Structure formats: C-alpha cells, structure tokens
Amino acid sequence: MASSRQLVIAALQLPTLGMNATRLEFYLKQAHSRGADLMLLGEYVLNHFFKEFTTMAPNMVKEQSRKHMELLKSLAVKYDIIFIAPIIVTKKDGYHKTIVKVTPKYTKYYEQQILLPYAHWNEKKFFTNKVAPLKAPMTFMIKGFRVMVMAGFELHFDPFWQAVTQKKIDLVLLPTASTFGSHNRWREIIKTKAFLHGCFILRANRLGEYSDNEVKWKFYGDTMLVSPEGEVEMMLEDKESMLIEVIDKAQVTEHRKSWGFERELKQREDLSK
C-alpha cells in the first residue's frame, strides 16, 4: 500500500464502452487489488466520438451518459475510488462536453472551456459550451496531493498552466482523444509541461477508429505517466490496457527545490508589491 506521501493512480486505455459495464468492472477489480486511489478515463470512452452523434438519437446519447453515471457512482462506492471521466451532458440547449469527478460521496462537473474549433474537428460548433472568460479548472486534494483536471485541448493554453503554478498543483489529469499520428507532439508537450511546472501528468488517450469522408481517424492510445523531471515513467502502447503507478510527493518537492523556477518568480513578484 502507498504511504501518506504517495498516491496510487490508474488510467484506463479503452475505445468507446457503449453500454458494456463488464469490462469496466474487470479493470476496477484489478485496480482495487493494487490500492488505486483514483482512475482516469480518456475522452469519448463513456460516450461515442461526437461525429457519431449525428447518427444517434439524442435520447440514446442521454441514456448512455445516464447509465454510465449510475455505473461510476456504484463502482466508486464499491471499490472506494475516485473517477475522473469525460462525459457528455444533454441539456435543453444541446450537448455539453464535460469532465465529471465521481467519488463515493458526491459528483462534480467541469465544463470544458476551450474546444477544438477546426473545420475537420469542430467541437466548438457542435457542443453548446459557452465561450466565456477563463476560470480555473477543477482542482481537489487527495492524500496531500493537489490535483488539477485539464481537458485535452486546454493543454495548449498558458492560462491553465499558470493556474498549475499558482495553485501548486502536484498532479495534472489529462483525458484526451488524440489521433492523426500526433504521438510525438503530445509526448513532447506533456514532458515539457511536467518539467517546467514541476508536476506529474497522467494522460489517458482513447483507442478506436472513426471513418469520415474516406479519412480514417485512428485513436492511438499512448496513455502515459510523466514525472516532474519530464521523464515518461510508464506508457501504454496501442492496445486496450490499464496503467497503475505509485507517485511520490517527494519527487515534486525535490524538483521544485532544485530548479527553483517558482522561487525566482516569487522573488520578483515580492519586489513589485
């Protein structure tokens, strides 16, 4: 079992689950036996990829989310674990892209603030998430670790990382749905951000394929844990599987102390007051 300065974290690398609960529980049993404190799922795992929604009745999307929420709540209680999972919420004005935190006692939603706006992948147009001034992402404490949840596309925007520094975040949870052979770019950005901000980053990327106008979208996995030193501590390849690792707060503390990035900034902030 992990000590008080350690956290056991898990990430599931799966394609869309559909309505299949059995696979989820299969992995939960394993995670529980290894003392996992929290589990991260990738984007479009509890729901289908958003481009598939056009062929699905809105009620089906709504029911899929409802059933999975019920399942996560019951599994959180049964296995005493926290889930962080992207999920589509259906409201009167349309679909909202959110990330939910499910604990044995409560649920809390984070609505993604910046969505992909590109012609071939236009979540911004498809979902009804409001364009508004940025606010801090979801953060919480668990076993002495400060954790922040960041939607995959939000990784590209500095204000989210400024929040990581300001709130002294130890672990960033990053659910993604990356495709088109972007392995190296994502690896390098994640490694760099972990190093510069002195935190662990756990990224869960989905699997599966979607064909659109003769273009094949292949979601390639590459679920990974990166240390504050910017090193990949564990990586899953392109098969369905689960990552479970123990992280130590001392690694965060030592990295920040030895490099002193925040210390240098704070010294100058104090001078400007």
Buried (B, 14 or more C-beta within 10 A) or exposed (E): EBEEBBBBBBBBBBBBBEEEBEBBBEBBEEBBEBBBBBBBBBBBBBBBBBBBBEEEEEEEBBEBBEBBBEBBBBBBEEBEBBBBBBBBBBEEEEBBBBBBBBBBEEBEEBBBBBBBEEEEBBBBEBBBBEEEEEEBBBBBEBBEBBBBBBBBBBBEEEEBBEBBBEBEBBBBBBBBBBBBEBBEEBBEBBBEBBBBBBBBBBBBBBBBEBEEEEEEBBBBBBBBBBBBBBEBBBBBEBEBBBBBBBBBBEBBBBBBEEBEBBEEEEEEEEEEE
